[in-house]
């Protein structure tokens, strides 16, 4: 069978390389697909569009999901979690590198965020901050270098990937403020998808890949 995967770039977990879908999540899905005898059919979109695809049943599967209450209504989270830790950081221009030392320093800043993304509970629930939405981290990087925002927040792995890829290591740095937390990451299945009946089998195979070290080897291949 063909499984429709809602895909938005989130390097190194999900990325386009020479027109091909690559990354940690994709390799894991291919391994599971071999054992479950399904093929992957990708539907590309921004992250918020991908969530909408899952909500409307236009896609079966999505990856790299934090578990948040408002998503439970339309997403079946597959057990087990396949990542347990997240490190979320603020990026800013090197000329302003001392402007963020504590959480209170964020109160006067324009902070770039990605539409639909979740970061840390305190930050996500803080409605007093000036959060400026954008459809991608690449767009936030462009806005930062153009002085349209003061900082942007993202997962450290994704931020480091794009800054290195774009050759901006000499201009952009990280603040000392970050959110290091145990925040499990899951695969999710649309509750409108017939693939929900395969969720337990999917989870058993995923657990096997985790227990045998296959997932860790895939991670190390991309993060070395």
Order of alpha helices (4+ residues) and beta strands (2+ residues): beta-beta-beta-alpha-beta-alpha-beta-beta-beta-beta-alpha-beta-alpha-beta-alpha-beta-alpha-alpha
